Amino acid sequence: MTPKVSSLVHPPEFLEHGLSDYFPELLRFESIQELEASAIHGEIHDEAERILNSVVYEEFAQPGHADSGVIRAAAWNIERGTVFDGILTALREHPGLADRDIYHLTELDHGMARSGNRFVARELAEALGLNYAFAPVYIALQKGSGVEAEIEGENTLSLHGLAAFSKWPMANIHAVPLPNGKDKMKGIEKRLGWLRALVADILHPAGTFRAVTVHLDAHCSREHRRRQMKIILDHLQMLPQLPTVIGGDLNTTTFNSQSSTRAIMGYWRRVLMGPKRVATKHLPHPQRYFERPLFRELTSRGYEWRQLNEVGVGTLHYHVESIEKNTNLRDWVPEWCFPFIFWAANRVGGRVSGRLDWFAGKGIELAPGTSPGTIGDLRDAQGRELSDHDAITLDFVLPRLKPGS
């Protein structure tokens, strides 16, 4: 399959496909190279490429007017959308999340058993009365990893992606493919596809601005994440210039997770640095050392990020008592590592937090009298966590053009 910049938007039915019958045979392949050398690759190529290079767009928002020139944004990795009703309630009612102009949401399923085979993006947009654009990033060949593999039922369309939502019309919608950090056909969870950045111009009454929803790779090196960001910024530089807000999950874990071996070496490196020091000085502050090249890439291109984030506040939290997260972690960390992981976490009270989710902007300013926020402990009526990530928020303005500019 060939990743391409998508330039056409389609209705939801465009994502329907007949690839599921091939999944049992595809699961036998141990690498993309092996798949591409097979006869079955020719049979699935056109259909898979059509899905993976597509973007869906629909409008559910009613025409309205802005009460002020302040533009309110939120970014949130909703962990597949599995706790759908709770996520919908939070986006509708939570004082920090409701009534935002733009939402950058990552990890949304379409036709996955783990999330009730919903088209998560479309159902959220319709229920909230928002316009939405959805870009698939993976065709999942199985139900998921860890506890997800034990979910009852079967996938229907087996798609996973990211989306942007807005009260306002979107234009020039397209998605930019990002190279994989590792072969997605290797390992336990096999997938076809690649991550993408979703770009859309938002026609806000205060002025048109560009919104970019980003999900960088977790299973890769820190340098690979920097290269993914460089690809996005290179692409944005080629477009007509507009005020721009980037929001999403940058996966600034501080780790090189390209393989379990590299992840293990990273853990021992942190032992030598001191678990408490890493937990307090680096995981919530990836920009200080481990992920510094990525943030330098943003700064060198004129993108502000320090003032647009609650720097130092974690957005993903790991606790030694979380059985579900421990089960998922076993998919890429050997069993013998767990005593060390528990020991390191217990050195800082059993809970470790890292900042993975960020905003960056160019040609925008923090709205006067506001501060960027991090919204955690989001739960449904039964007390279930809505996601493994906290949401982040930002209120910004578009600077007035000076006369003659």
N, C-alpha and C positions, 0 to 999 in steps of 0.2 A: 504494500500500500504506500502511496505517495502523499505525504502531508502537503496541503495547499492552504493558502490564505483564502478563506471563504468570502465571496463578495455578493452572494445572492441569499435572500432570506426566503423561507418556505413556510407553509402551514404545517400543523402538527402531524398530519397524516403522512407527510413526506418521510417521517422517521420509521414508518412501518417497514418491516423487512422479513425475509424468509431464511435467515441465516441459522436459526436455532437447530435445524435438522443436522447441520454440519458440526455442531459443538462436540459431540462425543469423539468424532474423528480428530478434530482440531486439538483436543486435550492431550492427544498422544505425542504432539510435537514438543520438543524441549527447547526450541529457540525460534526466533523469527527467521533466521537464515534457513533453518531446516524446513520451516513452513513454506517459505518462498521458493524453495527448490522442489516442492511437491506438486503433483497434478491437481490437488484440491485447491491450491492457491489460485489457479486460473479460474476455477469455478466460483470462488467467493470474492475475487478481487474487486470487480466493478461495484457489486452491491455494498461491500464493506467500505470502499472508498467513498461511495455516494453518501453513506451515513456519517462517516467520520469527518468529512469535509463540509458538513451542512450546518446551518443555523436556522432555528425556528423563531418567528416573531409574530406576536398577536397583541392586539390592543383591547384592554378591558377598562381602562381609565376613562372617566367622564371629563369633558372639557372643564377647566377650572381656572382660577387665577391665584397668584401667589400673594400672601398677606404681606410679605416683606422681601427684601433682596437676599435674605439668608437662605442658603441651600443646605439641607440636612441630609447627611449620608450615613449609612451603616454598612459594615462588612461583617459577614458571619459564615463560618464553615458549619453547616447544619448537620454534618455527619450522616449523609445519605437522605435525611428527611424521614428517618424511621419513626420518630415521635411526632408525627405530622400534626395532630390536633394541638399538642402543646406548643409547637413552633408557630402554628397559625395564630393561636391565642396570644403568644408573646409579641408577634409582629403587629397584631391588631390592638393590643391593650397595654403592653408594657410602656410606661411613660418615657423610657429612654429609646424605645425602638419603634413605637407607633408613629404613623404619619410622616415618614421620611420621604424626601424627594427622590432618593436613589438608594437602592440596596444592591450591594455586591455580594452575592451568595455563591458559595462553593460547596461541592459534594452534594449534588442533587440527582436522585435516581429517576429513571423512567422505565417502568416494567421490570422491577427487581423484587423478588419475593420478600427480602428483608425489610422493604418499605411498603409492603402491601400492594405491590405492582401498580402503584400510582405513577402518574406523570406529575411529579412533585412540583416542578416549576409552574406548570399550567394551572394546577389546582390551587396553588398559593395565589397566583396572580388573579385568577377568577374570583376567589373568595375575598381578596383584599381590594379588588377594583383597580388593579395596576396593569400597565403594559409590561410585557416581559420579552426578553430574548434568551434563548437557551441554545448552548453549543454542546453536543456530545463530545466527550473526550475518550471514552472507552466503550468497547463492546465486551461485556463481561462473559466469559465462557463458563462460569460457574456462579454459585450463589454468593460467594464472598469468602472472607478469611475468618479464622477464629470462630467465635460463636455464631457468626453469620451463616457459616456452612451448615449449621444444625437447624436453621429456620425451616418450618414446614412450608410445603408448597413449592412451586417451580416458577422460575422467571418467565416473563412473557417476552418483552423486547430486549431485556438485558443491557440497557444503556445507562451510562453514568456521565454526568457533565457538570457545567457551571452556568450561572445565569445572572442577568442584570434585570432589575425591576425599577419602574419609575412611574410617578403620577403623570409624567409629561411624555409627549411623543419622542420616539427615537428615530434617528436617521443614520445612514452610512454604517450600518451594523455589519461587522465582520469579525472573524476569529483568526488569530495568528497561531500557527502550530509551533510547539516547543519540543525540541528533541528529547527523547527519553534518557534518563540517567542510567537505566539498566534495561536489559531485554525483558519485556513484560510477559514473554512466554516462558521464562525461566522461573523456577520457584513454585510455590504452592498455589498462588492466585494468578491464573493465566488470563490475559486480556489482550485484545487487539486495540491499537490506537495510541494516542499521545495527548499530553496535556496541551491546553491552548489558553491564550489570553483573549477575552471577549471585549471588543471595542464598540462603543456606540456614542454618537453625538446626541446629547440631551437638549431638547428644545425648550428650555426653561424660560419663563417670562422675564427673568432678570438678565438673560443672555444665554446663548448656546455655549455649552461646555462639553468636554469629552470625558466619558466615564470608561475606565478600563478595569475589568474584573479579572483577577489573576489568581492562579493556583500553581505555585512552583512545586517541583518534584521533592518528595521526601526521601525516596530511595536513590540517592545520588550523592555526589560530593558537593562540598560547599562551592568549589569552583564551578561546578556544573550549574548550580543555582544562579551564580553570578552571570554565567553565559546566557542562561534563559532570560534573565532580566535584560541583558544587553540586546538580545534579539527583539524584545518588546520595545525597548527605547529606540533602537535603530528604526523599527517600523514606524513608530509614532513620529519620528523626526522627518519621515518622508511625506507625512500627511499635511494638509493645510493646518496651520497652527491655530490652536484653540486653547483656552484654559483647560487644564487636564487634572483629573483626580484618578489616582490608581488606588484600588482597594482590594484586599483579599488575603489569602493564606500564603505567605511567602516561605513557609516551612523552615524558618530560621532556627532549626533545632540545635545548631552548633555541631552536629555530628556529620560525619561521612558515613552514610548508610548504604553505600553502593553494594556492599556485601556484608554478611554477618561477620566475616573476619575483620573488616575495617571498623565495623561498629564495636566489636570487642576490643580492638586496639584503642579505640577512642575512649572506651570506659576506663581502661587501665591508665591511659594518659591523664584522665581526670582524677584518678586515685592519687597519682603523683602530685597533681596540682592542689589536691585537697578537696574532698567532696563538698564541705561547707562553703568554701570559697567559690567553687564552680556553681553551686546552687544559688548563691546569693549575688555573686558578682558577674556571672556570665550567662546563665540560662535566661534570666529576665532581661539581660543586656547583651544580646548576641552581636550588636553593632560594635562593641568595645574591642573584640579580638577575633573570635572564630569566624564570624560572618562579615567582618569589616569590609572586604572587597565588594560585596554586593551593595552595601550602603554607600561606599565611595563611588560606585558606578552611578547610582542615583544622583548623588551630589554633583558629580562632574558634568552631568547633563542638565543641571539647573533645577532638579526636583528637590523640594523641601520635604523633610520627613520628621525632623526633631520636634517642631512645633505642632505637628498634626497628629501626634500620637501620645498616649500616656506611657511614655518610655519608662521601662523598669517594672511595669505591671504585667504579670504573666497572663497568657490567654489559653494555655493548655496546662492541665495539672495532672500529675501522676501520683497515685497513692498506693502504698504497698498492699493495702487491703482491697484494692479493686480487682476482683477475680476476673471480670470481663477484660480489662486492659491487659492483665497478665496473660490471659489465654491468647489474645491477639498478638502480644509481643512474642510468644513462642513461635510464631510463624517465621520470624527472621532473626531471633536470638537463641542460641543453644541453651538447653536446660541448665547446663552447669554454670551459666552466667547469673542465674537468678539469686543465689546467695549473696553475690557481690552487689547486685542491684538493690536488694532489700537492705543490705548493710549500709550502702551509701545513702539511700533514701532515709533510713532511720537515723542517720547522723544529723539530719536536718528536720527531725520531727515526723518522718514518714511521708512527707508531702513535698514534691518538687514541682516548680512552675517555670515554664519557659514562655517567652513572647514569640509567637509564630505569625501573628496577624498584624497587618500594618496598612497605613495610608501613606501615600506620597502625592505631592501635587506640584504643578507648575502653572503659574499665572493665576493662582488662587491665594486667598489669605484667610487665616482663622477669623471667624466672625467675632467682632468686638464683644467682650464680656462673656465669652464662652471658652470652654476647655474641652479637648478631646476626652472621650470616656471609654471605659472598659466595663462591660456589663456581664457579671458572672452569676453563678448559682441560679441559672435559669432552669426551672423544673415545671413539670405538668402537675395536674391536680392530684396524681397518685405519688408525687414526689420523685418521679424519674427525671434524671438529667436530660435536657433537650438535645444536648450535643456534648462532645468531648472538648469543644472549643468555646471560649467566651466570645461574645460579640463586641465589636468596637464601633464607636460613633464619632462623627466629626461634623461640626457646623462651619461652613465657610462662605465667603463672599467672593464675587468677581470684582476685582478692582476697577474703578471707573476709568474709562479712557480719557487721557488728557486731551484738551483741544488741539486739533491738528495732527493727532496720532492715529 
